[in-house]
């Protein structure tokens, strides 16, 4: 099971880091001659109307996603970071999905159900499941028999 969690974290490391890098380079992709890369802002339905908007896209979409990706990568190598980042992924994706749902409750707004929502709910469920496994079921230090510990004293 631990290797499945590590594979999950590796996939999410690549995914989140890639999304973050994509968001950061999007405003300058034409200047960098990355014309064959589709626009991040068009893909997520954003339009920047002021120069501060580029900074916001880079910070909120770029920086946060890149750090989440980096943390997912680091979590592959450390059990303590693994439980932390799984809880962060669960919290983050639940928060975003909840925001989409609450927004949809306002009359005349679009529905919450889309591919992003499905991804967020799936990530929440998987992250929470892996977190609970790591926190409560996977504990290699508890492999010692109680009788052996009492005999050592």
ChimeraX attribute file (.defattr): number of C-alpha atoms within 10 A of each C-alpha:
attribute: neighborCount
match mode: 1-to-1
recipient: residues
	/A:1	10
	/A:2	13
	/A:3	9
	/A:4	10
	/A:5	20
	/A:6	17
	/A:7	14
	/A:8	17
	/A:9	24
	/A:10	19
	/A:11	15
	/A:12	20
	/A:13	24
	/A:14	17
	/A:15	16
	/A:16	23
	/A:17	24
	/A:18	16
	/A:19	19
	/A:20	26
	/A:21	17
	/A:22	22
	/A:23	24
	/A:24	23
	/A:25	18
	/A:26	24
	/A:27	18
	/A:28	12
	/A:29	18
	/A:30	13
	/A:31	10
	/A:32	10
	/A:33	9
	/A:34	13
	/A:35	12
	/A:36	8
	/A:37	11
	/A:38	12
	/A:39	19
	/A:40	21
	/A:41	16
	/A:42	10
	/A:43	8
	/A:44	9
	/A:45	8
	/A:46	12
	/A:47	10
	/A:48	13
	/A:49	8
	/A:50	8
	/A:51	8
	/A:52	10
	/A:53	13
	/A:54	20
	/A:55	15
	/A:56	14
	/A:57	20
	/A:58	21
	/A:59	16
	/A:60	14
	/A:61	19
	/A:62	23
	/A:63	19
	/A:64	16
	/A:65	23
	/A:66	24
	/A:67	15
	/A:68	22
	/A:69	25
	/A:70	18
	/A:71	22
	/A:72	29
	/A:73	23
	/A:74	17
	/A:75	22
	/A:76	19
	/A:77	11
	/A:78	11
	/A:79	16
	/A:80	11
	/A:81	16
	/A:82	24
	/A:83	19
	/A:84	17
	/A:85	22
	/A:86	26
	/A:87	18
	/A:88	19
	/A:89	22
	/A:90	23
	/A:91	14
	/A:92	16
	/A:93	21
	/A:94	19
	/A:95	15
	/A:96	15
	/A:97	20
	/A:98	16
	/A:99	12
	/A:100	18
	/A:101	16
	/A:102	12
	/A:103	14
	/A:104	15
	/A:105	12
	/A:106	10
	/A:107	7
	/A:108	7
	/A:109	9
	/A:110	13
	/A:111	13
	/A:112	18
	/A:113	12
	/A:114	10
	/A:115	8
	/A:116	15
	/A:117	18
	/A:118	13
	/A:119	12
	/A:120	20
	/A:121	18
	/A:122	15
	/A:123	20
	/A:124	23
	/A:125	15
	/A:126	17
	/A:127	24
	/A:128	19
	/A:129	15
	/A:130	24
	/A:131	23
	/A:132	15
	/A:133	16
	/A:134	19
	/A:135	15
	/A:136	9
	/A:137	10
	/A:138	15
	/A:139	11
	/A:140	7
	/A:141	6
	/A:142	8
	/A:143	7
	/A:144	9
	/A:145	8
	/A:146	9
	/A:147	8
	/A:148	9
	/A:149	9
	/A:150	8
	/A:151	7
	/A:152	6
	/A:153	5
